[in-house]
């Protein structure tokens, strides 16, 4: 089962439908037991870091997600779903994240338009199956006011030029995450979702 973690994020249905168009029956769930039964996890997200973490905790999803990630379950974080992997988010005060990736989530500087919204390039910095068939410098669709500042460069899979530049994707072991919205990124987004399914062993053509 591909579990789409439901903590009240607004783009859940669009992400779920994107996977279903690829031939995979993704299931939206807020049941902690489903996290342990899942074959792979996807954590989409829009909104604020603090609200996302508060909702995950209120639904008792934080601990099973952390346990699943540490046990090696394939995981894809999207937008805020990427940000909450980090230790701390600075949106409207400091908030503790899942702590899977060392670093902080910070607001863009005053010299650029916030939010960063629209199409921008993904500059690949690390070889990963996530980029199979995705040309370096491909454009994807972003909507965010805060960015991930990783302390461990080895997890960084892509960067994007805005403000001083920011981490737009990470990949480490079973964990992958992207700051942009694949469900809004047309062919590039579809290819990345298809690649994640291959990474998770859930690609229909490989069954």
Secondary structure as UniProt FT lines:
FT   STRAND          2..5
FT   TURN            10..11
FT   HELIX           12..21
FT   TURN            22..23
FT   STRAND          26..29
FT   HELIX           32..37
FT   STRAND          40..43
FT   HELIX           49..58
FT   TURN            59..60
FT   HELIX           62..70
FT   TURN            71..72
FT   STRAND          74..78
FT   HELIX           80..83
FT   TURN            84..85
FT   STRAND          86..89
FT   TURN            91..92
FT   STRAND          95..96
FT   STRAND          101..107
FT   TURN            110..111
FT   STRAND          116..121
FT   STRAND          123..124
FT   HELIX           129..131
FT   TURN            132..133
FT   TURN            136..137
FT   STRAND          139..144
FT   STRAND          146..150
FT   HELIX           153..155
FT   STRAND          156..160
FT   TURN            163..164
FT   STRAND          166..172
FT   TURN            173..174
FT   STRAND          175..178
FT   HELIX           182..184
FT   HELIX           186..199
FT   TURN            200..201
FT   HELIX           204..206
//
